[in-house]
């Protein structure tokens, strides 16, 4: 196999692309942020199907979103991360028409995605919520088709190239994609933060079980404001 690197200056790694019988790695410039911060914020599935009235999964998570005041805290978090020069990564999940990426008879959480026709590529529901949308220089992770953000994407490559050591996680679902990514980041040796007031799932009981039971086993759970304050303390230490 042969490969080459291609840069367009935006700091986004596209991933392996088949070129004939070869696999070509296409990579854009991934230099570390100018202020040298080694923290990254990963925003998981802030998509209309979850976040917005009319989204096919919105009613399922609406109560917990209100309980945690998730979107308000998430906007404060995102503004704060941007102001501090953190690497910001958006991790949407999308599927082609007919969900060919999944088994013909999916089960569990992915069966619910298929049944509700959620996160269809190029649909309004799959779009990132306008209030959380990427700005210039931010990275949209490509290839998420399951729960763990590392599993089928370029996330790990980007974090390594940018010298990231601390990963903060926010988004949906608390006990599914956030939890799966948390465990995977922990196994990879990252300093993992889970942002408790920037997550939501299908019930308040499940939210509390994840935040109070599972999160402390594989991460440092904290609120968005505590995370930003801790970052500032570290920057001035």
C-alpha positions as CSV (number, residue, x, y, z in Angstrom):
1,X,0.0,0.0,0.0
2,X,1.1,3.5,-0.6
3,X,-0.2,6.8,0.8
4,X,0.4,10.5,0.9
5,X,-0.6,13.4,3.0
6,X,-2.7,16.3,1.6
7,X,-3.2,19.5,3.6
8,X,-5.7,22.3,3.0
9,X,-4.9,24.2,6.3
10,X,-8.2,23.6,8.2
11,X,-6.9,21.2,10.7
12,X,-9.2,18.3,9.9
13,X,-8.2,14.7,9.3
14,X,-10.4,13.1,6.7
15,X,-9.3,9.5,7.1
16,X,-8.3,6.5,4.9
17,X,-9.6,6.7,1.3
18,X,-9.5,3.9,-1.1
19,X,-7.5,4.7,-4.3
20,X,-7.6,1.7,-6.6
21,X,-5.9,-1.1,-4.7
22,X,-4.2,1.3,-2.3
23,X,-5.4,3.1,0.8
24,X,-4.5,6.8,0.7
25,X,-4.4,8.7,4.0
26,X,-5.6,12.3,3.5
27,X,-4.6,14.5,6.3
28,X,-5.0,18.3,6.7
29,X,-2.7,20.4,8.9
30,X,-3.2,19.3,12.5
31,X,-0.8,21.6,14.4
32,X,-1.6,22.2,18.0
33,X,-3.5,25.3,19.0
34,X,-1.4,28.4,19.4
35,X,-1.8,28.6,23.1
36,X,-0.7,25.1,23.6
37,X,-3.7,23.8,25.5
38,X,-3.8,20.0,25.6
39,X,-7.6,19.8,26.4
40,X,-10.2,18.8,23.9
41,X,-14.0,19.1,24.0
42,X,-15.9,16.3,22.3
43,X,-19.5,17.2,21.6
44,X,-21.5,14.0,20.9
45,X,-24.6,14.0,18.7
46,X,-25.9,17.5,19.3
47,X,-28.2,16.9,16.4
48,X,-31.7,18.1,15.7
49,X,-33.2,14.6,16.1
50,X,-32.2,14.9,19.7
51,X,-32.1,18.6,20.5
52,X,-35.0,20.2,18.7
53,X,-38.8,20.0,18.9
54,X,-39.8,17.9,15.8
55,X,-36.7,15.7,16.1
56,X,-37.6,12.1,16.1
57,X,-35.8,11.4,19.3
58,X,-36.4,14.7,21.0
59,X,-39.4,13.6,23.1
60,X,-37.5,10.7,24.5
61,X,-34.8,12.9,26.0
62,X,-36.7,16.2,26.5
63,X,-37.4,15.6,30.3
64,X,-33.7,14.9,31.1
65,X,-32.6,17.9,29.0
66,X,-34.8,20.1,31.0
67,X,-33.7,18.4,34.3
68,X,-30.0,19.2,33.6
69,X,-30.7,22.4,31.7
70,X,-28.4,20.8,29.2
71,X,-28.5,23.1,26.2
72,X,-27.9,26.3,28.2
73,X,-25.0,24.7,30.0
74,X,-23.7,23.3,26.7
75,X,-23.7,26.7,25.1
76,X,-21.8,28.2,28.0
77,X,-19.4,25.3,27.8
78,X,-18.8,25.7,24.1
79,X,-18.3,29.4,24.4
80,X,-15.8,28.9,27.2
81,X,-13.9,26.2,25.4
82,X,-13.6,28.4,22.4
83,X,-12.4,31.4,24.4
84,X,-9.7,29.2,26.0
85,X,-8.4,27.9,22.8
86,X,-9.4,24.2,23.4
87,X,-9.7,21.9,20.5
88,X,-13.4,21.5,19.8
89,X,-14.6,18.3,18.0
90,X,-18.2,17.6,16.9
91,X,-19.2,14.0,16.7
92,X,-22.5,13.5,14.9
93,X,-23.8,10.1,13.9
94,X,-25.3,9.6,10.4
95,X,-26.6,6.8,8.3
96,X,-27.3,6.4,4.6
97,X,-30.8,5.8,3.4
98,X,-32.0,2.3,4.4
99,X,-29.3,2.1,7.1
100,X,-27.0,-0.3,5.1
101,X,-24.2,0.2,7.7
102,X,-26.2,-1.7,10.3
103,X,-27.3,-5.4,10.4
104,X,-30.5,-6.3,8.6
105,X,-32.0,-7.0,12.0
106,X,-30.4,-4.6,14.5
107,X,-31.3,-4.9,18.2
108,X,-30.9,-2.7,21.2
109,X,-30.4,1.0,20.9
110,X,-29.6,0.9,17.1
111,X,-32.9,-0.9,16.4
112,X,-34.6,2.2,17.9
113,X,-32.6,4.4,15.5
114,X,-33.8,2.4,12.5
115,X,-37.4,2.2,13.7
116,X,-37.6,6.0,14.2
117,X,-35.7,6.7,11.0
118,X,-33.3,8.9,13.0
119,X,-30.0,10.5,11.9
120,X,-30.5,10.0,8.2
121,X,-27.7,11.6,6.2
122,X,-28.5,14.9,4.6
123,X,-31.8,15.2,6.6
124,X,-32.7,18.1,8.9
125,X,-32.7,15.7,11.9
126,X,-29.0,14.7,11.3
127,X,-27.8,18.3,11.2
128,X,-25.9,19.7,14.1
129,X,-28.1,22.0,16.2
130,X,-27.6,25.6,15.0
131,X,-26.8,26.8,18.5
132,X,-24.0,24.3,18.7
133,X,-22.8,24.3,15.1
134,X,-19.1,24.2,14.3
135,X,-17.3,27.5,13.5
136,X,-14.2,28.0,11.4
137,X,-11.3,25.8,12.5
138,X,-13.4,23.3,14.5
139,X,-13.4,19.6,13.6
140,X,-16.4,17.5,12.6
141,X,-15.5,13.8,13.3
142,X,-16.3,11.6,10.3
143,X,-17.6,8.1,10.3
144,X,-19.5,7.6,13.5
145,X,-22.0,4.8,13.0
146,X,-22.2,3.3,16.4
147,X,-21.8,4.2,20.1
148,X,-18.1,4.7,20.8
149,X,-16.7,7.8,19.1
150,X,-13.3,6.2,18.7
151,X,-14.5,2.9,17.1
152,X,-15.1,3.9,13.4
153,X,-13.7,7.4,13.2
154,X,-10.6,9.5,13.0
155,X,-11.0,10.8,16.6
156,X,-8.0,9.0,18.0
157,X,-5.7,10.2,15.2
158,X,-6.7,13.8,15.7
159,X,-6.2,13.7,19.4
160,X,-2.7,12.3,19.0
161,X,-1.7,14.7,16.3
162,X,-2.8,17.6,18.5
163,X,-1.0,16.4,21.6
164,X,-4.3,16.1,23.5
165,X,-4.1,14.6,27.0
166,X,-7.4,15.6,28.5
167,X,-10.8,14.8,26.8
168,X,-14.0,16.4,28.0
169,X,-17.2,14.7,26.9
170,X,-20.7,16.1,26.5
171,X,-23.9,15.2,24.6
172,X,-26.2,12.2,24.0
173,X,-26.9,9.7,25.4
174,X,-25.4,9.8,28.8
175,X,-25.4,6.1,29.3
176,X,-24.8,5.1,25.7
177,X,-22.5,7.1,23.4
178,X,-21.1,9.3,26.1
179,X,-20.5,6.4,28.4
180,X,-19.0,4.2,25.6
181,X,-16.6,7.0,24.5
182,X,-15.7,7.7,28.2
183,X,-14.7,4.0,28.7
184,X,-12.7,4.0,25.5
185,X,-10.9,7.2,26.3
186,X,-10.1,5.9,29.7
187,X,-8.7,2.7,28.3
188,X,-6.5,4.7,26.0
189,X,-4.9,6.6,28.9
190,X,-6.6,10.0,28.5
191,X,-7.5,12.2,31.4
192,X,-11.3,11.9,30.9
193,X,-13.9,14.5,32.1
194,X,-17.6,13.9,31.8
195,X,-19.7,17.0,31.9
196,X,-22.7,16.1,34.0
197,X,-24.9,19.0,33.2
198,X,-24.2,18.8,29.5
199,X,-25.6,15.3,29.0
200,X,-29.1,13.7,28.7
201,X,-30.6,10.3,28.3
202,X,-34.0,8.6,28.3
203,X,-35.0,8.9,31.9
204,X,-33.9,10.8,35.0
205,X,-33.3,7.5,36.8
206,X,-30.9,6.4,34.0
207,X,-29.2,9.8,34.0
208,X,-28.6,9.7,37.8
209,X,-27.3,6.1,37.6
210,X,-24.8,7.0,35.0
211,X,-23.6,10.2,36.5
212,X,-23.4,8.9,40.1
213,X,-22.5,5.3,39.4
214,X,-20.6,4.7,36.1
215,X,-19.0,8.1,35.4
216,X,-16.8,8.1,38.6
217,X,-15.4,4.7,37.6
218,X,-13.9,5.9,34.3
219,X,-13.8,9.7,34.4
220,X,-13.8,12.8,36.5
221,X,-17.4,13.9,36.5
222,X,-18.0,17.7,36.9
223,X,-20.2,20.5,35.7
224,X,-19.4,22.7,32.8
225,X,-18.6,25.6,35.0
226,X,-16.3,23.5,37.2
227,X,-14.5,22.2,34.2
228,X,-13.8,25.7,32.8
229,X,-12.7,26.9,36.3
230,X,-10.4,23.9,36.7
231,X,-8.9,24.6,33.3
232,X,-8.2,28.2,34.3
233,X,-6.6,27.2,37.5
234,X,-4.3,24.9,35.7
235,X,-3.4,27.6,33.2
236,X,-2.3,30.0,35.9
237,X,-0.6,27.4,38.2
